[in-house]
Amino acid sequence: RYLNKEKYYRLISNSGSRDYRNCDNIMKATFKNIVREDLGSCLKYLNNNIVIFSSVNDEEVSYQNQIKMYKQIDNSKLYPFFNSGHFIYLDEEEKFIRLILKELDYEYSN
């Protein structure tokens, strides 16, 4: 009502996460279904050692959600990243690789 069509479509096209905005229309519908799916009740059934890499500045998946997952999964580890966004493996590549190697060494030593 307050926007003309052009402004409305511009607003809509700039809404959502980067991943969502990069999808075509068919994939956007699938993406919404995936994001809306709450699998939190399944976390307690994970019985492997789980490593969670999470950025405190992630605007796609909140750090609070990552902490929640960490607390619900037995034998999990949470590694926070402080200088990155959603793509920690790109933004803090050296730290990410170092922690992966640390975890692999840990696994192989047992």
Biopython code that builds the backbone (N, CA, C, O; Angstrom):
import numpy as np
from Bio.PDB.StructureBuilder import StructureBuilder

atoms = [
    (1, "ARG", "N", (0.820, -1.186, 0.000)),
    (1, "ARG", "CA", (0.000, 0.000, 0.000)),
    (1, "ARG", "C", (0.866, 1.252, 0.000)),
    (1, "ARG", "O", (0.518, 2.242, -0.644)),
    (2, "TYR", "N", (2.001, 1.223, 0.721)),
    (2, "TYR", "CA", (2.842, 2.405, 0.809)),
    (2, "TYR", "C", (3.980, 2.389, -0.209)),
    (2, "TYR", "O", (4.663, 3.397, -0.393)),
    (3, "LEU", "N", (4.186, 1.257, -0.867)),
    (3, "LEU", "CA", (5.263, 1.140, -1.830)),
    (3, "LEU", "C", (4.701, 0.912, -3.225)),
    (3, "LEU", "O", (3.676, 0.252, -3.392)),
    (4, "ASN", "N", (5.372, 1.456, -4.209)),
    (4, "ASN", "CA", (4.960, 1.106, -5.559)),
    (4, "ASN", "C", (5.534, -0.266, -5.887)),
    (4, "ASN", "O", (6.339, -0.794, -5.121)),
    (5, "LYS", "N", (5.139, -0.844, -6.998)),
    (5, "LYS", "CA", (5.556, -2.207, -7.346)),
    (5, "LYS", "C", (7.075, -2.339, -7.424)),
    (5, "LYS", "O", (7.646, -3.317, -6.941)),
    (6, "GLU", "N", (7.718, -1.358, -8.029)),
    (6, "GLU", "CA", (9.174, -1.422, -8.194)),
    (6, "GLU", "C", (9.883, -1.465, -6.836)),
    (6, "GLU", "O", (10.784, -2.278, -6.632)),
    (7, "LYS", "N", (9.480, -0.600, -5.918)),
    (7, "LYS", "CA", (10.095, -0.585, -4.583)),
    (7, "LYS", "C", (9.790, -1.873, -3.827)),
    (7, "LYS", "O", (10.642, -2.398, -3.109)),
    (8, "TYR", "N", (8.572, -2.377, -3.993)),
    (8, "TYR", "CA", (8.188, -3.627, -3.329)),
    (8, "TYR", "C", (9.065, -4.784, -3.814)),
    (8, "TYR", "O", (9.595, -5.535, -2.995)),
    (9, "TYR", "N", (9.225, -4.938, -5.128)),
    (9, "TYR", "CA", (10.028, -6.030, -5.667)),
    (9, "TYR", "C", (11.504, -5.873, -5.316)),
    (9, "TYR", "O", (12.199, -6.870, -5.119)),
    (10, "ARG", "N", (11.985, -4.653, -5.236)),
    (10, "ARG", "CA", (13.366, -4.418, -4.821)),
    (10, "ARG", "C", (13.554, -4.842, -3.352)),
    (10, "ARG", "O", (14.556, -5.464, -3.000)),
    (11, "LEU", "N", (12.590, -4.502, -2.521)),
    (11, "LEU", "CA", (12.645, -4.899, -1.109)),
    (11, "LEU", "C", (12.628, -6.414, -0.973)),
    (11, "LEU", "O", (13.412, -6.978, -0.211)),
    (12, "ILE", "N", (11.746, -7.071, -1.700)),
    (12, "ILE", "CA", (11.641, -8.529, -1.646)),
    (12, "ILE", "C", (12.918, -9.183, -2.159)),
    (12, "ILE", "O", (13.391, -10.157, -1.574)),
    (13, "SER", "N", (13.477, -8.663, -3.236)),
    (13, "SER", "CA", (14.667, -9.292, -3.816)),
    (13, "SER", "C", (15.895, -9.131, -2.924)),
    (13, "SER", "O", (16.859, -9.882, -3.069)),
    (14, "ASN", "N", (15.879, -8.167, -2.005)),
    (14, "ASN", "CA", (17.008, -7.969, -1.090)),
    (14, "ASN", "C", (16.762, -8.582, 0.281)),
    (14, "ASN", "O", (17.556, -8.379, 1.199)),
    (15, "SER", "N", (15.689, -9.318, 0.430)),
    (15, "SER", "CA", (15.360, -9.945, 1.715)),
    (15, "SER", "C", (15.902, -11.366, 1.766)),
    (15, "SER", "O", (16.053, -12.023, 0.736)),
    (16, "GLY", "N", (16.189, -11.825, 2.958)),
    (16, "GLY", "CA", (16.670, -13.189, 3.135)),
    (16, "GLY", "C", (18.183, -13.260, 3.165)),
    (16, "GLY", "O", (18.873, -12.269, 2.927)),
    (17, "SER", "N", (18.683, -14.441, 3.459)),
    (17, "SER", "CA", (20.127, -14.664, 3.549)),
    (17, "SER", "C", (20.758, -14.622, 2.160)),
    (17, "SER", "O", (20.059, -14.683, 1.148)),
    (18, "ARG", "N", (22.069, -14.518, 2.124)),
    (18, "ARG", "CA", (22.788, -14.549, 0.844)),
    (18, "ARG", "C", (22.494, -15.841, 0.099)),
    (18, "ARG", "O", (22.262, -15.830, -1.110)),
    (19, "ASP", "N", (22.504, -16.959, 0.826)),
    (19, "ASP", "CA", (22.229, -18.250, 0.189)),
    (19, "ASP", "C", (20.837, -18.250, -0.445)),
    (19, "ASP", "O", (20.660, -18.705, -1.574)),
    (20, "TYR", "N", (19.858, -17.737, 0.289)),
    (20, "TYR", "CA", (18.481, -17.690, -0.203)),
    (20, "TYR", "C", (18.377, -16.788, -1.432)),
    (20, "TYR", "O", (17.757, -17.164, -2.426)),
    (21, "ARG", "N", (18.975, -15.615, -1.368)),
    (21, "ARG", "CA", (18.897, -14.675, -2.492)),
    (21, "ARG", "C", (19.555, -15.231, -3.749)),
    (21, "ARG", "O", (19.181, -14.855, -4.860)),
    (22, "ASN", "N", (20.528, -16.123, -3.585)),
    (22, "ASN", "CA", (21.204, -16.698, -4.751)),
    (22, "ASN", "C", (20.449, -17.871, -5.381)),
    (22, "ASN", "O", (20.856, -18.375, -6.427)),
    (23, "CYS", "N", (19.374, -18.299, -4.767)),
    (23, "CYS", "CA", (18.583, -19.412, -5.310)),
    (23, "CYS", "C", (17.612, -18.911, -6.381)),
    (23, "CYS", "O", (17.172, -17.762, -6.349)),
    (24, "ASP", "N", (17.288, -19.798, -7.330)),
    (24, "ASP", "CA", (16.202, -19.461, -8.249)),
    (24, "ASP", "C", (14.884, -19.705, -7.513)),
    (24, "ASP", "O", (14.887, -20.215, -6.392)),
    (25, "ASN", "N", (13.771, -19.349, -8.127)),
    (25, "ASN", "CA", (12.480, -19.406, -7.431)),
    (25, "ASN", "C", (12.104, -20.802, -6.950)),
    (25, "ASN", "O", (11.555, -20.949, -5.858)),
    (26, "ILE", "N", (12.389, -21.822, -7.740)),
    (26, "ILE", "CA", (12.069, -23.189, -7.331)),
    (26, "ILE", "C", (12.906, -23.573, -6.107)),
    (26, "ILE", "O", (12.389, -24.146, -5.148)),
    (27, "MET", "N", (14.186, -23.255, -6.151)),
    (27, "MET", "CA", (15.063, -23.589, -5.029)),
    (27, "MET", "C", (14.726, -22.776, -3.787)),
    (27, "MET", "O", (14.941, -23.249, -2.671)),
    (28, "LYS", "N", (14.204, -21.564, -3.953)),
    (28, "LYS", "CA", (13.811, -20.753, -2.795)),
    (28, "LYS", "C", (12.733, -21.466, -1.988)),
    (28, "LYS", "O", (12.775, -21.452, -0.758)),
    (29, "ALA", "N", (11.787, -22.077, -2.648)),
    (29, "ALA", "CA", (10.732, -22.818, -1.950)),
    (29, "ALA", "C", (11.334, -23.985, -1.176)),
    (29, "ALA", "O", (10.966, -24.225, -0.027)),
    (30, "THR", "N", (12.253, -24.707, -1.798)),
    (30, "THR", "CA", (12.929, -25.825, -1.125)),
    (30, "THR", "C", (13.758, -25.314, 0.043)),
    (30, "THR", "O", (13.738, -25.898, 1.126)),
    (31, "PHE", "N", (14.481, -24.238, -0.174)),
    (31, "PHE", "CA", (15.325, -23.646, 0.862)),
    (31, "PHE", "C", (14.487, -23.286, 2.093)),
    (31, "PHE", "O", (14.886, -23.564, 3.224)),
    (32, "LYS", "N", (13.324, -22.666, 1.866)),
    (32, "LYS", "CA", (12.451, -22.293, 2.993)),
    (32, "LYS", "C", (12.012, -23.526, 3.773)),
    (32, "LYS", "O", (11.979, -23.494, 5.003)),
    (33, "ASN", "N", (11.676, -24.610, 3.082)),
    (33, "ASN", "CA", (11.274, -25.839, 3.762)),
    (33, "ASN", "C", (12.404, -26.392, 4.619)),
    (33, "ASN", "O", (12.177, -26.844, 5.741)),
    (34, "ILE", "N", (13.607, -26.355, 4.093)),
    (34, "ILE", "CA", (14.760, -26.875, 4.832)),
    (34, "ILE", "C", (15.037, -26.038, 6.069)),
    (34, "ILE", "O", (15.266, -26.579, 7.150)),
    (35, "VAL", "N", (15.017, -24.728, 5.914)),
    (35, "VAL", "CA", (15.319, -23.835, 7.035)),
    (35, "VAL", "C", (14.262, -23.935, 8.127)),
    (35, "VAL", "O", (14.579, -23.829, 9.312)),
    (36, "ARG", "N", (13.020, -24.138, 7.737)),
    (36, "ARG", "CA", (11.923, -24.225, 8.714)),
    (36, "ARG", "C", (11.903, -25.547, 9.478)),
    (36, "ARG", "O", (11.302, -25.636, 10.549)),
    (37, "GLU", "N", (12.551, -26.562, 8.938)),
    (37, "GLU", "CA", (12.538, -27.889, 9.567)),
    (37, "GLU", "C", (13.338, -27.850, 10.863)),
    (37, "GLU", "O", (14.522, -27.513, 10.849)),
    (38, "ASP", "N", (12.710, -28.188, 11.974)),
    (38, "ASP", "CA", (13.377, -28.210, 13.272)),
    (38, "ASP", "C", (13.771, -29.644, 13.601)),
    (38, "ASP", "O", (12.918, -30.490, 13.869)),
    (39, "LEU", "N", (15.061, -29.903, 13.577)),
    (39, "LEU", "CA", (15.567, -31.238, 13.879)),
    (39, "LEU", "C", (16.181, -31.311, 15.281)),
    (39, "LEU", "O", (16.912, -32.246, 15.606)),
    (40, "GLY", "N", (15.871, -30.310, 16.097)),
    (40, "GLY", "CA", (16.432, -30.256, 17.446)),
    (40, "GLY", "C", (16.165, -31.503, 18.269)),
    (40, "GLY", "O", (17.015, -31.912, 19.060)),
    (41, "SER", "N", (15.016, -32.104, 18.100)),
    (41, "SER", "CA", (14.684, -33.298, 18.888)),
    (41, "SER", "C", (15.540, -34.502, 18.488)),
    (41, "SER", "O", (15.617, -35.477, 19.236)),
    (42, "CYS", "N", (16.173, -34.446, 17.336)),
    (42, "CYS", "CA", (17.022, -35.559, 16.868)),
    (42, "CYS", "C", (18.443, -35.479, 17.417)),
    (42, "CYS", "O", (19.173, -36.470, 17.380)),
    (43, "LEU", "N", (18.841, -34.324, 17.921)),
    (43, "LEU", "CA", (20.229, -34.124, 18.343)),
    (43, "LEU", "C", (20.661, -35.099, 19.436)),
    (43, "LEU", "O", (21.810, -35.541, 19.455)),
    (44, "LYS", "N", (19.757, -35.430, 20.331)),
    (44, "LYS", "CA", (20.110, -36.322, 21.435)),
    (44, "LYS", "C", (20.459, -37.736, 20.963)),
    (44, "LYS", "O", (21.057, -38.509, 21.712)),
    (45, "TYR", "N", (20.091, -38.074, 19.736)),
    (45, "TYR", "CA", (20.381, -39.403, 19.203)),
    (45, "TYR", "C", (21.735, -39.498, 18.510)),
    (45, "TYR", "O", (22.166, -40.590, 18.140)),
    (46, "LEU", "N", (22.406, -38.370, 18.332)),
    (46, "LEU", "CA", (23.747, -38.405, 17.735)),
    (46, "LEU", "C", (24.703, -39.011, 18.749)),
    (46, "LEU", "O", (24.796, -38.532, 19.879)),
    (47, "ASN", "N", (25.404, -40.043, 18.360)),
    (47, "ASN", "CA", (26.274, -40.712, 19.315)),
    (47, "ASN", "C", (27.736, -40.727, 18.865)),
    (47, "ASN", "O", (28.556, -41.440, 19.445)),
    (48, "ASN", "N", (28.059, -39.959, 17.854)),
    (48, "ASN", "CA", (29.457, -39.815, 17.446)),
    (48, "ASN", "C", (30.046, -38.574, 18.104)),
    (48, "ASN", "O", (29.317, -37.735, 18.632)),
    (49, "ASN", "N", (31.350, -38.467, 18.068)),
    (49, "ASN", "CA", (31.969, -37.229, 18.523)),
    (49, "ASN", "C", (31.684, -36.159, 17.480)),
    (49, "ASN", "O", (32.070, -36.300, 16.319)),
    (50, "ILE", "N", (31.021, -35.109, 17.882)),
    (50, "ILE", "CA", (30.607, -34.048, 16.964)),
    (50, "ILE", "C", (31.415, -32.796, 17.276)),
    (50, "ILE", "O", (31.546, -32.399, 18.434)),
    (51, "VAL", "N", (31.950, -32.182, 16.232)),
    (51, "VAL", "CA", (32.680, -30.930, 16.366)),
    (51, "VAL", "C", (31.871, -29.848, 15.672)),
    (51, "VAL", "O", (31.514, -29.980, 14.501)),
    (52, "ILE", "N", (31.584, -28.777, 16.403)),
    (52, "ILE", "CA", (30.813, -27.659, 15.861)),
    (52, "ILE", "C", (31.734, -26.454, 15.763)),
    (52, "ILE", "O", (32.302, -26.009, 16.760)),
    (53, "PHE", "N", (31.874, -25.936, 14.562)),
    (53, "PHE", "CA", (32.631, -24.717, 14.327)),
    (53, "PHE", "C", (31.605, -23.608, 14.134)),
    (53, "PHE", "O", (30.736, -23.713, 13.269)),
    (54, "SER", "N", (31.699, -22.553, 14.928)),
    (54, "SER", "CA", (30.658, -21.538, 14.872)),
    (54, "SER", "C", (31.227, -20.145, 15.057)),
    (54, "SER", "O", (32.112, -19.926, 15.884)),
    (55, "SER", "N", (30.713, -19.215, 14.286)),
    (55, "SER", "CA", (31.111, -17.817, 14.422)),
    (55, "SER", "C", (30.140, -17.087, 15.340)),
    (55, "SER", "O", (28.923, -17.213, 15.203)),
    (56, "VAL", "N", (30.686, -16.332, 16.263)),
    (56, "VAL", "CA", (29.823, -15.534, 17.138)),
    (56, "VAL", "C", (29.150, -14.410, 16.355)),
    (56, "VAL", "O", (28.174, -13.825, 16.824)),
    (57, "ASN", "N", (29.663, -14.110, 15.172)),
    (57, "ASN", "CA", (29.122, -13.031, 14.334)),
    (57, "ASN", "C", (28.291, -13.547, 13.154)),
    (57, "ASN", "O", (27.944, -12.774, 12.261)),
    (58, "ASP", "N", (27.975, -14.825, 13.143)),
    (58, "ASP", "CA", (27.223, -15.415, 12.041)),
    (58, "ASP", "C", (25.819, -14.812, 11.998)),
    (58, "ASP", "O", (25.086, -14.860, 12.987)),
    (59, "GLU", "N", (25.455, -14.255, 10.870)),
    (59, "GLU", "CA", (24.123, -13.669, 10.721)),
    (59, "GLU", "C", (23.135, -14.644, 10.081)),
    (59, "GLU", "O", (21.948, -14.339, 9.965)),
    (60, "GLU", "N", (23.620, -15.809, 9.668)),
    (60, "GLU", "CA", (22.760, -16.814, 9.042)),
    (60, "GLU", "C", (22.267, -17.821, 10.084)),
    (60, "GLU", "O", (21.086, -18.167, 10.107)),
    (61, "VAL", "N", (23.167, -18.285, 10.935)),
    (61, "VAL", "CA", (22.841, -19.237, 12.005)),
    (61, "VAL", "C", (23.367, -18.614, 13.294)),
    (61, "VAL", "O", (24.576, -18.455, 13.462)),
    (62, "SER", "N", (22.479, -18.268, 14.184)),
    (62, "SER", "CA", (22.899, -17.525, 15.376)),
    (62, "SER", "C", (23.816, -18.366, 16.271)),
    (62, "SER", "O", (23.698, -19.589, 16.349)),
    (63, "TYR", "N", (24.713, -17.679, 16.923)),
    (63, "TYR", "CA", (25.632, -18.347, 17.843)),
    (63, "TYR", "C", (24.846, -19.016, 18.976)),
    (63, "TYR", "O", (25.230, -20.084, 19.452)),
    (64, "GLN", "N", (23.764, -18.398, 19.399)),
    (64, "GLN", "CA", (22.938, -18.986, 20.459)),
    (64, "GLN", "C", (22.364, -20.332, 20.013)),
    (64, "GLN", "O", (22.270, -21.253, 20.825)),
    (65, "ASN", "N", (21.984, -20.463, 18.756)),
    (65, "ASN", "CA", (21.502, -21.757, 18.246)),
    (65, "ASN", "C", (22.615, -22.790, 18.241)),
    (65, "ASN", "O", (22.380, -23.964, 18.527)),
    (66, "GLN", "N", (23.826, -22.358, 17.917)),
    (66, "GLN", "CA", (24.963, -23.277, 17.918)),
    (66, "GLN", "C", (25.246, -23.773, 19.335)),
    (66, "GLN", "O", (25.522, -24.957, 19.531)),
    (67, "ILE", "N", (25.180, -22.893, 20.311)),
    (67, "ILE", "CA", (25.384, -23.284, 21.709)),
    (67, "ILE", "C", (24.293, -24.264, 22.139)),
    (67, "ILE", "O", (24.564, -25.240, 22.838)),
    (68, "LYS", "N", (23.082, -23.998, 21.721)),
    (68, "LYS", "CA", (21.955, -24.882, 22.038)),
    (68, "LYS", "C", (22.212, -26.289, 21.487)),
    (68, "LYS", "O", (21.992, -27.282, 22.180)),
    (69, "MET", "N", (22.679, -26.365, 20.236)),
    (69, "MET", "CA", (23.005, -27.670, 19.638)),
    (69, "MET", "C", (24.114, -28.349, 20.434)),
    (69, "MET", "O", (24.023, -29.533, 20.759)),
    (70, "TYR", "N", (25.142, -27.603, 20.739)),
    (70, "TYR", "CA", (26.291, -28.130, 21.486)),
    (70, "TYR", "C", (25.833, -28.762, 22.806)),
    (70, "TYR", "O", (26.286, -29.847, 23.170)),
    (71, "LYS", "N", (24.954, -28.090, 23.501)),
    (71, "LYS", "CA", (24.478, -28.589, 24.799)),
    (71, "LYS", "C", (23.606, -29.834, 24.656)),
    (71, "LYS", "O", (23.517, -30.637, 25.585)),
    (72, "GLN", "N", (22.970, -29.997, 23.515)),
    (72, "GLN", "CA", (22.068, -31.141, 23.324)),
    (72, "GLN", "C", (22.774, -32.383, 22.785)),
    (72, "GLN", "O", (22.192, -33.467, 22.787)),
    (73, "ILE", "N", (24.009, -32.244, 22.328)),
    (73, "ILE", "CA", (24.721, -33.380, 21.739)),
    (73, "ILE", "C", (25.807, -33.843, 22.698)),
    (73, "ILE", "O", (26.758, -33.110, 22.967)),
    (74, "ASP", "N", (25.666, -35.049, 23.207)),
    (74, "ASP", "CA", (26.708, -35.614, 24.065)),
    (74, "ASP", "C", (28.001, -35.753, 23.265)),
    (74, "ASP", "O", (27.970, -35.968, 22.054)),
    (75, "ASN", "N", (29.121, -35.630, 23.940)),
    (75, "ASN", "CA", (30.444, -35.785, 23.322)),
    (75, "ASN", "C", (30.699, -34.804, 22.182)),
    (75, "ASN", "O", (31.414, -35.125, 21.233)),
    (76, "SER", "N", (30.121, -33.623, 22.271)),
    (76, "SER", "CA", (30.375, -32.632, 21.226)),
    (76, "SER", "C", (31.375, -31.593, 21.733)),
    (76, "SER", "O", (31.575, -31.425, 22.936)),
    (77, "LYS", "N", (31.988, -30.909, 20.783)),
    (77, "LYS", "CA", (32.898, -29.808, 21.073)),
    (77, "LYS", "C", (32.439, -28.609, 20.260)),
    (77, "LYS", "O", (31.972, -28.745, 19.129)),
    (78, "LEU", "N", (32.579, -27.443, 20.853)),
    (78, "LEU", "CA", (32.221, -26.212, 20.162)),
    (78, "LEU", "C", (33.448, -25.318, 20.084)),
    (78, "LEU", "O", (34.034, -24.961, 21.106)),
    (79, "TYR", "N", (33.830, -24.962, 18.872)),
    (79, "TYR", "CA", (34.943, -24.045, 18.660)),
    (79, "TYR", "C", (34.380, -22.719, 18.158)),
    (79, "TYR", "O", (33.876, -22.647, 17.037)),
    (80, "PRO", "N", (34.458, -21.673, 18.974)),
    (80, "PRO", "CA", (33.963, -20.373, 18.521)),
    (80, "PRO", "C", (34.998, -19.657, 17.658)),
    (80, "PRO", "O", (36.205, -19.768, 17.877)),
    (81, "PHE", "N", (34.498, -18.932, 16.686)),
    (81, "PHE", "CA", (35.316, -18.078, 15.830)),
    (81, "PHE", "C", (34.837, -16.651, 16.038)),
    (81, "PHE", "O", (33.635, -16.389, 16.050)),
    (82, "PHE", "N", (35.769, -15.739, 16.199)),
    (82, "PHE", "CA", (35.414, -14.376, 16.572)),
    (82, "PHE", "C", (35.629, -13.347, 15.461)),
    (82, "PHE", "O", (35.168, -12.211, 15.579)),
    (83, "ASN", "N", (36.316, -13.724, 14.396)),
    (83, "ASN", "CA", (36.653, -12.769, 13.339)),
    (83, "ASN", "C", (36.100, -13.183, 11.985)),
    (83, "ASN", "O", (36.742, -12.975, 10.955)),
    (84, "SER", "N", (34.924, -13.761, 11.989)),
    (84, "SER", "CA", (34.348, -14.233, 10.731)),
    (84, "SER", "C", (32.836, -14.125, 10.778)),
    (84, "SER", "O", (32.237, -13.847, 11.817)),
    (85, "GLY", "N", (32.241, -14.354, 9.616)),
    (85, "GLY", "CA", (30.791, -14.408, 9.495)),
    (85, "GLY", "C", (30.364, -15.850, 9.333)),
    (85, "GLY", "O", (30.839, -16.733, 10.046)),
    (86, "HIS", "N", (29.471, -16.084, 8.400)),
    (86, "HIS", "CA", (28.910, -17.418, 8.193)),
    (86, "HIS", "C", (29.925, -18.405, 7.614)),
    (86, "HIS", "O", (29.857, -19.605, 7.881)),
    (87, "PHE", "N", (30.860, -17.890, 6.823)),
    (87, "PHE", "CA", (31.809, -18.773, 6.145)),
    (87, "PHE", "C", (33.155, -18.781, 6.856)),
    (87, "PHE", "O", (34.137, -18.229, 6.360)),
    (88, "ILE", "N", (33.185, -19.412, 8.024)),
    (88, "ILE", "CA", (34.406, -19.402, 8.842)),
    (88, "ILE", "C", (35.576, -20.046, 8.130)),
    (88, "ILE", "O", (36.718, -19.624, 8.318)),
    (89, "TYR", "N", (35.322, -21.049, 7.321)),
    (89, "TYR", "CA", (36.409, -21.750, 6.626)),
    (89, "TYR", "C", (37.082, -20.847, 5.598)),
    (89, "TYR", "O", (38.207, -21.124, 5.182)),
    (90, "LEU", "N", (36.420, -19.781, 5.186)),
    (90, "LEU", "CA", (37.038, -18.804, 4.291)),
    (90, "LEU", "C", (37.621, -17.630, 5.078)),
    (90, "LEU", "O", (38.751, -17.207, 4.836)),
    (91, "ASP", "N", (36.832, -17.111, 6.022)),
    (91, "ASP", "CA", (37.233, -15.919, 6.761)),
    (91, "ASP", "C", (38.382, -16.165, 7.732)),
    (91, "ASP", "O", (39.229, -15.294, 7.929)),
    (92, "GLU", "N", (38.410, -17.340, 8.335)),
    (92, "GLU", "CA", (39.475, -17.693, 9.284)),
    (92, "GLU", "C", (40.050, -19.058, 8.895)),
    (92, "GLU", "O", (40.076, -19.998, 9.689)),
    (93, "GLU", "N", (40.494, -19.125, 7.684)),
    (93, "GLU", "CA", (40.942, -20.382, 7.089)),
    (93, "GLU", "C", (42.036, -21.069, 7.905)),
    (93, "GLU", "O", (41.959, -22.275, 8.141)),
    (94, "GLU", "N", (43.046, -20.326, 8.338)),
    (94, "GLU", "CA", (44.168, -20.941, 9.073)),
    (94, "GLU", "C", (43.697, -21.558, 10.385)),
    (94, "GLU", "O", (44.068, -22.686, 10.712)),
    (95, "LYS", "N", (42.891, -20.832, 11.127)),
    (95, "LYS", "CA", (42.376, -21.362, 12.396)),
    (95, "LYS", "C", (41.509, -22.593, 12.138)),
    (95, "LYS", "O", (41.606, -23.587, 12.857)),
    (96, "PHE", "N", (40.672, -22.524, 11.120)),
    (96, "PHE", "CA", (39.792, -23.641, 10.785)),
    (96, "PHE", "C", (40.608, -24.891, 10.460)),
    (96, "PHE", "O", (40.324, -25.970, 10.980)),
    (97, "ILE", "N", (41.607, -24.753, 9.613)),
    (97, "ILE", "CA", (42.451, -25.894, 9.241)),
    (97, "ILE", "C", (43.213, -26.425, 10.450)),
    (97, "ILE", "O", (43.320, -27.637, 10.639)),
    (98, "ARG", "N", (43.737, -25.528, 11.260)),
    (98, "ARG", "CA", (44.476, -25.945, 12.459)),
    (98, "ARG", "C", (43.585, -26.778, 13.390)),
    (98, "ARG", "O", (44.026, -27.796, 13.922)),
    (99, "LEU", "N", (42.361, -26.357, 13.580)),
    (99, "LEU", "CA", (41.443, -27.103, 14.452)),
    (99, "LEU", "C", (41.021, -28.432, 13.841)),
    (99, "LEU", "O", (40.867, -29.424, 14.554)),
    (100, "ILE", "N", (40.833, -28.456, 12.539)),
    (100, "ILE", "CA", (40.511, -29.730, 11.866)),
    (100, "ILE", "C", (41.658, -30.716, 12.084)),
    (100, "ILE", "O", (41.437, -31.869, 12.455)),
    (101, "LEU", "N", (42.884, -30.247, 11.848)),
    (101, "LEU", "CA", (44.040, -31.134, 12.026)),
    (101, "LEU", "C", (44.172, -31.582, 13.478)),
    (101, "LEU", "O", (44.524, -32.730, 13.748)),
    (102, "LYS", "N", (43.894, -30.689, 14.396)),
    (102, "LYS", "CA", (43.925, -31.048, 15.824)),
    (102, "LYS", "C", (42.915, -32.164, 16.109)),
    (102, "LYS", "O", (43.230, -33.129, 16.806)),
    (103, "GLU", "N", (41.731, -32.027, 15.580)),
    (103, "GLU", "CA", (40.708, -33.046, 15.800)),
    (103, "GLU", "C", (41.064, -34.367, 15.129)),
    (103, "GLU", "O", (40.798, -35.426, 15.697)),
    (104, "LEU", "N", (41.643, -34.337, 13.964)),
    (104, "LEU", "CA", (42.045, -35.564, 13.286)),
    (104, "LEU", "C", (43.151, -36.271, 14.053)),
    (104, "LEU", "O", (43.133, -37.495, 14.181)),
    (105, "ASP", "N", (44.101, -35.522, 14.558)),
    (105, "ASP", "CA", (45.163, -36.112, 15.375)),
    (105, "ASP", "C", (44.586, -36.738, 16.635)),
    (105, "ASP", "O", (44.997, -37.825, 17.040)),
    (106, "TYR", "N", (43.644, -36.056, 17.245)),
    (106, "TYR", "CA", (42.996, -36.570, 18.446)),
    (106, "TYR", "C", (42.322, -37.912, 18.135)),
    (106, "TYR", "O", (42.469, -38.882, 18.877)),
    (107, "GLU", "N", (41.585, -37.943, 17.029)),
    (107, "GLU", "CA", (40.882, -39.168, 16.648)),
    (107, "GLU", "C", (41.851, -40.308, 16.360)),
    (107, "GLU", "O", (41.614, -41.444, 16.771)),
    (108, "TYR", "N", (42.935, -40.012, 15.660)),
    (108, "TYR", "CA", (43.884, -41.055, 15.298)),
    (108, "TYR", "C", (44.711, -41.541, 16.482)),
    (108, "TYR", "O", (45.213, -42.665, 16.465)),
    (109, "SER", "N", (44.857, -40.708, 17.507)),
    (109, "SER", "CA", (45.678, -41.114, 18.643)),
    (109, "SER", "C", (44.929, -42.044, 19.602)),
    (109, "SER", "O", (45.543, -42.688, 20.453)),
    (110, "ASN", "N", (43.630, -42.110, 19.464)),
    (110, "ASN", "CA", (42.844, -42.988, 20.376)),
    (110, "ASN", "C", (42.674, -44.369, 19.821)),
    (110, "ASN", "O", (42.046, -45.217, 20.456)),
]
sb = StructureBuilder()
sb.init_structure("model")
sb.init_model(0)
sb.init_chain("A")
sb.init_seg("    ")
for serial, (resi, resn, name, xyz) in enumerate(atoms, 1):
    if name == "N":
        sb.init_residue(resn, " ", resi, " ")
    sb.init_atom(name, np.array(xyz, "f"), 0.0, 1.0, " ", f" {name:<3s}", serial, name[0])
structure = sb.get_structure()
